[in-house]
Amino acid sequence: MTLTQLNYLITIAETKSLNKAAELLYVSQPSLTSAMKELEKELGITLFYRSGRGVTLTNDGTEFLLYAKQIYGQYESVLEKYGKGGTRRKKFGVSTQHYSFAVKAFVDMARESDLTKYEFALRETKTAEVISDVCTMRSEIGVLYLCDFNRSTMEKLLKSSGLEFHHLLNCQAYVYLSKRHPLAGEPSICFAQLESYPCLSFEQGDNSSFYFAEEILSTNEYAQMIKTNDRATMLNLMVGLDGYTLCSGIICEELNGNEFVTVPFRDDEQNPNSVMEIGYITRKNTIMSSLGERYINAMKRYLHIGG
């Protein structure tokens, strides 16, 4: 098994076509097919189903692809750190819950980079997909939070996925709303004051959605609830419907504008506040790429974290 074979496999899986993969890799299709047959023979498994419509990974192929990405990704990271620069565009991806600071850090990192040399991806997505993206190495880094309510479930899931959580900071929850909202001028806001307004929440899907929620108090009964999967839409609903959401209180006016405010959430016995531990996840025992290090440093600068 060679690194070249692993690169061939990854490219075929991404393009779902031997012809397209051969073009991207600058090899002939017979050479590509031969390399894959040799790899299948060595592994003792079938990697692809081949048909007139292209190629599809088998179950064994899907499982092996994960290991291939890990091995080849580590090779690229080592090469980036210690090897001489080549001409191939390097890939770097971040998957994150809906945090404007995570986007701001990505912007700062990209501004310092030569975009002609990199293929960047930033994915604001569901919590489960953040975890899946980092597990499968679709993204190098994932950004999410832990709290007393979700910690046990999330830590078990991260462990089973071969991931580790890195602490950035702890913060209390805030109510995020438009400056024009009737409660915007309050020194703090309790749950009872919010009953007349729609609660806005990022959609997480059906499976374990309480534990994957990006907002605290996800198990509460809300008289008015609107789910969305887009941060810009949520901001529009804050303005148009006097909606609100519960968040970390860390907002970026440069990206979101200055028409929104955060007000401390005031808890009570039935609706306790919860410390939000914000951090990032990576695969265990992996070498961080230089872009990954720059992105994490950009987050720390924005969040005023030393070290």
Buried (B, 14 or more C-beta within 10 A) or exposed (E): EEEEBBBBBBBBBEBBBBEBBBEEBEBEEEEBBEBBEEBBEEBEBEBBEEEEEBBEBBEBBEEBBEEBBBBBBBBBBEBBEEEEEEEEEBBBBBBBBBBBBBBBBBBBBBEEBEEEEBEBBBBBBBBBBBBBBBBBBBBBBBBBBBBEBBBEBBBEBBEEBBBBBEEBBBBBBBBBBBEEBEBBEBEEBBBEBBEEBBBBBBBBEEEBBEBBBBBBBBEEEBEEEBEBBEBEEBBBBBBEBBBBBBBBBBBBEEEBEEEBBBBBBBBEEEBEBBEBBBBBBBBEEBEBBEBBEBBBBBBBEBBEEEE
